[in-house]
Amino acid sequence: MGNPKWLVRAFFREHWRLYALTTLSILASEAVAVQFPRLLGRFTDALQAGLLDTQAVARYALWLAVVGAGSVALFGLGQQGNGQLGRSLEYQLRRELFAHWERLAVTAFYRRPIGDLLNHALNDVRAVREAFAGGMNNLTNAVFLLVAALWMMVQTVPLPLLAVSMLPLLLIPACVVHWGPRIRAATRQAQEALSSMSDLAEESFSAIRLVKATASEPVELQRFTERVDDIVRRQLGIFRQSGLFQAAIPFLGALSFAVALAYGGAETAAGRIPLGAFVAFTLYLALLITPLQQLGQVFNTFQRASASLQRLQSLLLEPPEIQDEPRAQPLVQVRGEVVFRIASYTYPGAREPALRDVYLTVRPGQTVGLVGRTGAGKTTLVNLLPRVYDPPPGTVFVDGHDVRSLTLDSLRRAIAYVPQDGFLFSDTLAENLRFGKPDADLSELQAVLHAAAFTEALVTFPAGLETVVGERGVMLSGGQRQRVAIARALLKDAPILVLDDSLSAVDTATEARILDALYRLRRGRTTLLVAHRLSVVQHADWIVVLDQGTVAEQGTHGQLLRQGGLYADMYRLQALQAEGRA
Amino acid sequence: MNQQTPERTGVSGASGPPSATGGSARSTPAGPGFVQTADEVRGSTSLRRLLPFARPYARHFLAVVVLVLLANAAAVAQPYLVKVAIDQDIAGPHPNPQALVGIGALYAGASLAVLLASYAQVLVLQYAGQRVVRSIRLTLFRHLESLSMRFFDTNAVGRLVTHVASDTESVSQFFTNFFLTLVRDGLSLVMIVVAMYQLDARIATYCMAILPALFVISAVFRKRLRQRYQTTRTRLSNVVAFLAENLAGMRIIQLYQQEQRQAQRFDELNRAHRAASRAEYRLSVLFNRSFELLGNVAVAAVAWVGGDAVLHHTIPFGTLYAFITYIRQFFQPINALTQQWNTLQSAGVAAERIARVLAVQPDVRDPEQPVSLADLPDLRGHVQFAHVTFAYQPGRPVLHDITLEVPAGAFFGIVGATGAGKSSLISLLVRFYDPQEGVITLDGIDLRRLRQADLHRLIGLVQQDVHLLSGTVADNIRMFRREISEQQVVDAARTVGVHERILALPDGYQTRLFSKGVNLSLGERQLLAFARVVALNPRVLILDEATAHLDSVTEQWVQHGLRAVARDRTTLVIAHRLSTVREADCIVVLDQGRIVEQGRHAELLAQGGLYARLYERAGVEELADRR
C-alpha cells in the first residue's frame, strides 16, 4: 500500500493521458522552435539574392513572430502540465507519509529525531516532485530539441563541419554531471558551517550569564571566529567550483562557435555552402547549448530523486510495531480491573530493564497512586497499559484479558490518558477538548473544564473556548495546559483514567479542588494517579511506591507513614519544601 | 532560442552563483525575496552605514569592476567579430577563407578571456564579500556579548541568532550578488547599447523602444511572483509545523484515536499548499514564457526593420546579424537586474536590523579610569553592601536598603522564599545590573570602579542550571582557556570529587559534551560547574544551589564538592537544602526584598523568628540527622 515506487507507478498510470499530452505539446513546440533558425537562414539567402521587396521582408518578419510565439506557447502548455502533475504527486506523497506515521508505534519516533522525519517529508518529497515536474520538462525538451536540431543541421550543412563544430558542445553534459554533485556537496558543507555558527551563537547567548560571570567574552569571540572562518572557507570552496562551472559552459559554446566561424565561414566564402545555411547553422549551435546542459541536469535530478524515493520507500515500508494480534478480540463491557504481572520489562534497544518484579492488582473502581523518584519507572508502567509500549505477552491484563490479545481500538477506547506535559495541539481550546469526545456540546465542555478547575482561567481569555492555544499549547502556562489535558481526558469518560504526573505544575490549592472533583466524578471507576507530589495520592485507596523499577512499598497513606520507609521520608521532605515555598 | 524552464533542477547556468543559504532567489529563476516592510525605506541608509566594513576591500571591489569590464568587452566584441567576418571575408566582395581562421582564433581567444575574467571576478568578489560579512558578524557578536543583562532579559535568544546568522547573510548578498549584477549586467547593458549605436543609430533607436517594456513587464511580474512565493512558503511552513507538532504528540493522537481527524486536518493544509504552489508555478511559467515571447518578437521586429535597411543598402547584412545577436543579449541582464531588486530590498531590511542592534549601548559600562588589578596584588575578598536598593522596573524595587558585610573567607547562606530577592542580590554582585541606590564594594573598592572583565575574574558564579558548552569535558572545566593546563583541570576535578566520574565517561576528559548536556547526569553537571570555578579560581564565589531533586547519594556527593569549592574563598550560597546552611558562618534570611534575620543556624533557631518557624514546623531536625 505505502510503497512509493508503487505509488509513483500508479500515479503515472492514472495520469498517463495528461503526461502524453504534455510530452506532445513540448514536442510540437520543439518542432516549431527549430523552424526559427531555418526561417532566418532562408530570409538571409533571399535577402542576399535580392529576391525580396519591402512586403516580403514584412512577411518574413511576421512568420518569424508567429513561429516564435507558437513555440513559446506550446512549450508553456507542456511545462504547465508537468508542473501541476508534479505538485499533485508531491501532495499525495505527503498525505501517504502522514497516514503511515499515524499507524506507527510511538517508539518509532523516539528512535529517529523528528527533524529527520520532517526532512523526508520536505526535501525527499520535493526531490521526487522536481524529477516529475522540472525533470520531465527538461528531459522531453532536451531530447526532442537535440534530435530536431541535429536533424535540421544535417540538412543544412555538410556532416564534417557539423561534427567538428559540435565537439566542444559534447563536453557540456559531462561538465554538468561532473560539477553538479560537487557544487551541491560544497553547498551542503557551507550550510552545515552556517548552522554550526548559529548553534554556537545560540549556545553562547543562552549562557550569557555564565559567559559574563567567567569573563569569557574573548574566549567566546574566539570560538565564534573559528566558526565564521570556517564559513568563509567553505563558501569560497563553493565558488571555486561553481565559478569555473558557470564560466565553462558559455566558453564551450563560444569555442564551438569559433570553430563554426572559421571552418563554416571558409566553406561559405569558398561558395560551398550558402550564407543563409551558415547563419542558420550558427543559430542552431546556440540552440543546442541549453538542451545539452539540461541533459546533464536531468541526470542529476533523476539520480537525486531516485535516492529520495529509496529513502521514502524504506520509511513507508517500516511496519507498525504495535498493532492488532492475529486473533485480537474487542474489549467489551469494561469493568476496569488492571493487573500487572511483570517479571521484567526492558525498553527495545536498552540493556538494563526499566521494570523488575512489578506485581500489582487494581480492582475495578479503585483509585491507586503510583509514587517514586524521577526514573523510578512510574511512567513506563502506565504506558504499558494502553500499549504505548508493548508489554511482553501475559504481563498486563485488563478485566483478565492480556492487553495484547485485545484490539488496539477497543483497548484505547477504554483508557483516558493525561500526559505529564499536558500536550495540546495548536487549535482552539474547544477543539483540543473534543479530542476526548468529537461530538461533545458546549455544556459538556464547560462541565469538564469546571471539574479541572479551569473555569476561572477561562474567563481571562477574551476568546473563551475559541482561544487558539498556540503550538503545543505555548499560549497557556504549564499548569493551565495540564488542567486542559485533564479536562480532555474527563470528557472521554473512559472506564480507566490514567494521570501521569499531570498535576505537577498546578498549585496545591487548585490541586485539591481538582482531586475533589476527580474523586466525585470517578466514583466506582478505576483511576491510576502517578505523582511526584505525595499530596496527590494521599487519599487514594492504595498507594504503590516504586523505586529503581520495582515496587518498594505499598499500602494506604497511613500505613506507609507508620512504616517509616521511603514514603515517610519523601513525605517529610516535601512538607519542608512546601513550607519553604509558602 | 533559449528555452528557460522555471523548474530549474540541479546546477543551472542561472545568473547568480549559489550561496550557503541556497537563497530563494536562485531556486526559481524569478526568485522572489522577502516581504516588503516599512523598514525598507530606512534600509538603504542602513546599508550605507555598513559600507565602512567594505572599505578595507575597496581595492578588491575595484578589481572586480576592472575584470567585469574586461569580460564584457570581450563578450560584446564577439558579435562584432562575426559581423566583420561576414561582411569582409564571407559575403564581401573579396571572400577570403584564410582570414577566417584568424578571426576564429580571435573569437576563441576572446572567449578564453571571458572565461578567465569571469572566473577571477567571481573569486575576488566572493573573497571580498565573505570577508566583509565575516567582519560584520564578528563585530555584531562582540557587541552583543558586551551588552548588559537587561538587553538579554528583553530580547529572545532566537532573534539575536537570526541577526548574527541570517541578517548578515542577507547583507552578504548585497556585497556579492547585488554588486556583481549591478556592475556586470548594468555594464553589459550599457555596452550592448553603445555597440548597437556604433553599428547603426537608427535601428538602435528602434531597439531602445523595447527597453521600458521589458523593465515594466519584469517588475510587475516579480512583485506578483514574490507574493505568490511568500504564500507558498507560508503554507509549506504550516504543513511542516503541523507535522512537527503531530509527530511529537502522536501518542496523544493514538491514545485518543484521533488519527482520522488529524489526517483530515493535514489534508486541508496539504491541499492549501498544493493550490498555492500551483498558482505560483503557473505565474512563473507565464512570466518566463512572456519574456521568451518578447524575445522572439523582438528578433522578428529587428529582422523587419533591419531587413528593410539591408534591402535599401543602408546597412550590410553582417550588421543585421549582429543586431539579432545583440537584441537577444538584452534580455539576460534585464532579467538579472530586476531579480536583484529583491536582494536589495531584503538586504536593506536586514541591514536596518543589524544597525539597530549595533546602536544599543550597554547599561553596565566600564569606568573610564578603572582601578588596575596590578595595583591590588592580593585581594582578600571582603564584600560589603551598603544601603543598596534595586529595581528592574522603575518604582518597583525588589531589594530595599540592603546592608550586608561578608568578611573575607566567610561562608554565607542566603535563604528565603521565591521572589524574596535572593537572585537579584547576587546579580548585583557580579554587576549584571547596577543598583539605583547604595554601593557595593570589594575590599573597599566600589565595583563600578573595576573593569567588568577584572571583576569577573575576582568573583565566580555558579548558576542553578548548569550551562555546558559544546566542547570536551576538559574545555568546559577550563572554559576554553588555553592558559589553564590539563593538570590544573584534573586537579580541579579531583578537588570537587568528579575526577573518577569523568574517567568513567567514554573518552574521559576528551568526551564531547553538547550544549543541553544530556549525556551527563544532574549531579555530574553540578560537579562540573564546581570544577569550573576551582579551575578559574576566583576570590569570591557565589553559588545558586540547584533545586532539582537529587537522590541522597548524589546529594551527599554534591555537598562534599561544594565544601571543597568553598574552602579558602568568600562564599555566598543561595541555599535550598538545610545541610548546606547548617554549618554556614552566617545565614541571611530575605523576605520581600529585605534582610529580616541574620546569624548562625543555632542563633536563628534560638531567635524563634521566620527561620526557626519554618525549620521546626517541618520537623527537619530528624531529617537532617538522617543524612
Chai-1 contact restraints between the chains, C-beta under 6 A:
chainA,res_idxA,chainB,res_idxB,connection_type,confidence,min_distance_angstrom,max_distance_angstrom,comment,restraint_id
A,A33,B,M1,contact,1.0,0.0,6.0,A-B,restraint_1
A,L47,B,V310,contact,1.0,0.0,6.0,A-B,restraint_2
A,T54,B,D308,contact,1.0,0.0,6.0,A-B,restraint_3
A,V57,B,G307,contact,1.0,0.0,6.0,A-B,restraint_4
A,V57,B,D308,contact,1.0,0.0,6.0,A-B,restraint_5
A,A58,B,W304,contact,1.0,0.0,6.0,A-B,restraint_6
A,A61,B,A300,contact,1.0,0.0,6.0,A-B,restraint_7
A,A61,B,A303,contact,1.0,0.0,6.0,A-B,restraint_8
A,A61,B,W304,contact,1.0,0.0,6.0,A-B,restraint_9
A,L64,B,A300,contact,1.0,0.0,6.0,A-B,restraint_10
A,L64,B,A303,contact,1.0,0.0,6.0,A-B,restraint_11
A,A65,B,V297,contact,1.0,0.0,6.0,A-B,restraint_12
A,A65,B,A300,contact,1.0,0.0,6.0,A-B,restraint_13
A,G68,B,N296,contact,1.0,0.0,6.0,A-B,restraint_14
A,A69,B,L293,contact,1.0,0.0,6.0,A-B,restraint_15
A,V72,B,R289,contact,1.0,0.0,6.0,A-B,restraint_16
A,V72,B,E292,contact,1.0,0.0,6.0,A-B,restraint_17
A,V72,B,L293,contact,1.0,0.0,6.0,A-B,restraint_18
A,G76,B,V285,contact,1.0,0.0,6.0,A-B,restraint_19
A,G76,B,R289,contact,1.0,0.0,6.0,A-B,restraint_20
A,Q79,B,V285,contact,1.0,0.0,6.0,A-B,restraint_21
A,Q80,B,V285,contact,1.0,0.0,6.0,A-B,restraint_22
A,G83,B,Y281,contact,1.0,0.0,6.0,A-B,restraint_23
A,Q84,B,R278,contact,1.0,0.0,6.0,A-B,restraint_24
A,R87,B,R274,contact,1.0,0.0,6.0,A-B,restraint_25
A,R87,B,S277,contact,1.0,0.0,6.0,A-B,restraint_26
A,R87,B,R278,contact,1.0,0.0,6.0,A-B,restraint_27
A,Y91,B,N270,contact,1.0,0.0,6.0,A-B,restraint_28
A,Y91,B,R274,contact,1.0,0.0,6.0,A-B,restraint_29
A,R94,B,N270,contact,1.0,0.0,6.0,A-B,restraint_30
A,R95,B,N270,contact,1.0,0.0,6.0,A-B,restraint_31
A,F98,B,F266,contact,1.0,0.0,6.0,A-B,restraint_32
A,A99,B,A263,contact,1.0,0.0,6.0,A-B,restraint_33
A,E102,B,E259,contact,1.0,0.0,6.0,A-B,restraint_34
A,V106,B,M250,contact,1.0,0.0,6.0,A-B,restraint_35
A,V106,B,R251,contact,1.0,0.0,6.0,A-B,restraint_36
A,F109,B,L247,contact,1.0,0.0,6.0,A-B,restraint_37
A,F109,B,M250,contact,1.0,0.0,6.0,A-B,restraint_38
A,I114,B,L247,contact,1.0,0.0,6.0,A-B,restraint_39
A,L117,B,L247,contact,1.0,0.0,6.0,A-B,restraint_40
A,L118,B,V240,contact,1.0,0.0,6.0,A-B,restraint_41
A,L118,B,L243,contact,1.0,0.0,6.0,A-B,restraint_42
A,L118,B,A244,contact,1.0,0.0,6.0,A-B,restraint_43
A,A121,B,L243,contact,1.0,0.0,6.0,A-B,restraint_44
A,E130,B,T9,contact,1.0,0.0,6.0,A-B,restraint_45
A,A133,B,E7,contact,1.0,0.0,6.0,A-B,restraint_46
A,G134,B,E7,contact,1.0,0.0,6.0,A-B,restraint_47
A,G134,B,T9,contact,1.0,0.0,6.0,A-B,restraint_48
A,G135,B,T9,contact,1.0,0.0,6.0,A-B,restraint_49
A,N137,B,T5,contact,1.0,0.0,6.0,A-B,restraint_50
A,N137,B,E7,contact,1.0,0.0,6.0,A-B,restraint_51
A,G180,B,G10,contact,1.0,0.0,6.0,A-B,restraint_52
A,G180,B,V11,contact,1.0,0.0,6.0,A-B,restraint_53
A,I183,B,V11,contact,1.0,0.0,6.0,A-B,restraint_54
A,T187,B,P18,contact,1.0,0.0,6.0,A-B,restraint_55
A,A190,B,A20,contact,1.0,0.0,6.0,A-B,restraint_56
A,Q191,B,A20,contact,1.0,0.0,6.0,A-B,restraint_57
A,L194,B,A20,contact,1.0,0.0,6.0,A-B,restraint_58
A,S198,B,V161,contact,1.0,0.0,6.0,A-B,restraint_59
A,S198,B,A165,contact,1.0,0.0,6.0,A-B,restraint_60
A,A201,B,V161,contact,1.0,0.0,6.0,A-B,restraint_61
A,A201,B,V164,contact,1.0,0.0,6.0,A-B,restraint_62
A,E202,B,V157,contact,1.0,0.0,6.0,A-B,restraint_63
A,E202,B,V161,contact,1.0,0.0,6.0,A-B,restraint_64
A,E203,B,L469,contact,1.0,0.0,6.0,A-B,restraint_65
A,E203,B,S515,contact,1.0,0.0,6.0,A-B,restraint_66
A,F205,B,V157,contact,1.0,0.0,6.0,A-B,restraint_67
A,F205,B,L160,contact,1.0,0.0,6.0,A-B,restraint_68
A,S206,B,V157,contact,1.0,0.0,6.0,A-B,restraint_69
A,A207,B,H467,contact,1.0,0.0,6.0,A-B,restraint_70
A,I208,B,F152,contact,1.0,0.0,6.0,A-B,restraint_71
A,L210,B,H467,contact,1.0,0.0,6.0,A-B,restraint_72
A,A213,B,V430,contact,1.0,0.0,6.0,A-B,restraint_73
A,A213,B,H456,contact,1.0,0.0,6.0,A-B,restraint_74
A,A213,B,L461,contact,1.0,0.0,6.0,A-B,restraint_75
A,T214,B,M479,contact,1.0,0.0,6.0,A-B,restraint_76
A,T214,B,L536,contact,1.0,0.0,6.0,A-B,restraint_77
A,A215,B,A453,contact,1.0,0.0,6.0,A-B,restraint_78
A,A215,B,H456,contact,1.0,0.0,6.0,A-B,restraint_79
A,A215,B,R457,contact,1.0,0.0,6.0,A-B,restraint_80
A,S216,B,M479,contact,1.0,0.0,6.0,A-B,restraint_81
A,E217,B,E145,contact,1.0,0.0,6.0,A-B,restraint_82
A,V219,B,F480,contact,1.0,0.0,6.0,A-B,restraint_83
A,L221,B,R142,contact,1.0,0.0,6.0,A-B,restraint_84
A,F224,B,F141,contact,1.0,0.0,6.0,A-B,restraint_85
A,V228,B,R134,contact,1.0,0.0,6.0,A-B,restraint_86
A,V228,B,R137,contact,1.0,0.0,6.0,A-B,restraint_87
A,V232,B,Q130,contact,1.0,0.0,6.0,A-B,restraint_88
A,V232,B,R134,contact,1.0,0.0,6.0,A-B,restraint_89
A,Q235,B,A20,contact,1.0,0.0,6.0,A-B,restraint_90
A,Q235,B,Q130,contact,1.0,0.0,6.0,A-B,restraint_91
A,L236,B,Q126,contact,1.0,0.0,6.0,A-B,restraint_92
A,F239,B,P17,contact,1.0,0.0,6.0,A-B,restraint_93
A,F239,B,V122,contact,1.0,0.0,6.0,A-B,restraint_94
A,F239,B,Q126,contact,1.0,0.0,6.0,A-B,restraint_95
A,S242,B,P17,contact,1.0,0.0,6.0,A-B,restraint_96
A,S242,B,P18,contact,1.0,0.0,6.0,A-B,restraint_97
A,G243,B,Y119,contact,1.0,0.0,6.0,A-B,restraint_98
A,G243,B,V122,contact,1.0,0.0,6.0,A-B,restraint_99
A,L244,B,Y119,contact,1.0,0.0,6.0,A-B,restraint_100
A,A247,B,L115,contact,1.0,0.0,6.0,A-B,restraint_101
A,A247,B,S118,contact,1.0,0.0,6.0,A-B,restraint_102
A,A247,B,Y119,contact,1.0,0.0,6.0,A-B,restraint_103
A,I249,B,G13,contact,1.0,0.0,6.0,A-B,restraint_104
A,F251,B,S111,contact,1.0,0.0,6.0,A-B,restraint_105
A,F251,B,L115,contact,1.0,0.0,6.0,A-B,restraint_106
A,A254,B,S111,contact,1.0,0.0,6.0,A-B,restraint_107
A,L255,B,A108,contact,1.0,0.0,6.0,A-B,restraint_108
A,A258,B,G104,contact,1.0,0.0,6.0,A-B,restraint_109
A,A258,B,Y107,contact,1.0,0.0,6.0,A-B,restraint_110
A,A258,B,A108,contact,1.0,0.0,6.0,A-B,restraint_111
A,L261,B,G104,contact,1.0,0.0,6.0,A-B,restraint_112
A,L261,B,Y107,contact,1.0,0.0,6.0,A-B,restraint_113
A,A262,B,L100,contact,1.0,0.0,6.0,A-B,restraint_114
A,A262,B,V101,contact,1.0,0.0,6.0,A-B,restraint_115
A,A262,B,G104,contact,1.0,0.0,6.0,A-B,restraint_116
A,G265,B,A85,contact,1.0,0.0,6.0,A-B,restraint_117
A,G265,B,I90,contact,1.0,0.0,6.0,A-B,restraint_118
A,G265,B,L100,contact,1.0,0.0,6.0,A-B,restraint_119
A,A266,B,P97,contact,1.0,0.0,6.0,A-B,restraint_120
A,A266,B,L100,contact,1.0,0.0,6.0,A-B,restraint_121
A,T268,B,I90,contact,1.0,0.0,6.0,A-B,restraint_122
A,A269,B,D89,contact,1.0,0.0,6.0,A-B,restraint_123
A,A269,B,I90,contact,1.0,0.0,6.0,A-B,restraint_124
A,A269,B,P95,contact,1.0,0.0,6.0,A-B,restraint_125
A,A269,B,P97,contact,1.0,0.0,6.0,A-B,restraint_126
A,A270,B,P97,contact,1.0,0.0,6.0,A-B,restraint_127
A,L275,B,A91,contact,1.0,0.0,6.0,A-B,restraint_128
A,T290,B,N2,contact,1.0,0.0,6.0,A-B,restraint_129
A,T290,B,Q3,contact,1.0,0.0,6.0,A-B,restraint_130
A,Q297,B,T9,contact,1.0,0.0,6.0,A-B,restraint_131
A,Q297,B,G10,contact,1.0,0.0,6.0,A-B,restraint_132
A,N300,B,G10,contact,1.0,0.0,6.0,A-B,restraint_133
A,T301,B,T9,contact,1.0,0.0,6.0,A-B,restraint_134
A,T301,B,G10,contact,1.0,0.0,6.0,A-B,restraint_135
A,P386,B,L255,contact,1.0,0.0,6.0,A-B,restraint_136
A,V388,B,R251,contact,1.0,0.0,6.0,A-B,restraint_137
A,R412,B,L255,contact,1.0,0.0,6.0,A-B,restraint_138
A,R412,B,Q257,contact,1.0,0.0,6.0,A-B,restraint_139
A,Y417,B,L255,contact,1.0,0.0,6.0,A-B,restraint_140
A,F423,B,G249,contact,1.0,0.0,6.0,A-B,restraint_141
A,F423,B,I252,contact,1.0,0.0,6.0,A-B,restraint_142
A,F435,B,Y256,contact,1.0,0.0,6.0,A-B,restraint_143
A,F435,B,Q258,contact,1.0,0.0,6.0,A-B,restraint_144
A,E471,B,E245,contact,1.0,0.0,6.0,A-B,restraint_145
A,R472,B,E245,contact,1.0,0.0,6.0,A-B,restraint_146
A,R572,B,L623,contact,1.0,0.0,6.0,A-B,restraint_147
A,A575,B,A618,contact,1.0,0.0,6.0,A-B,restraint_148
A,L576,B,A618,contact,1.0,0.0,6.0,A-B,restraint_149
A,L576,B,V620,contact,1.0,0.0,6.0,A-B,restraint_150
A,E579,B,L614,contact,1.0,0.0,6.0,A-B,restraint_151
A,E579,B,A618,contact,1.0,0.0,6.0,A-B,restraint_152
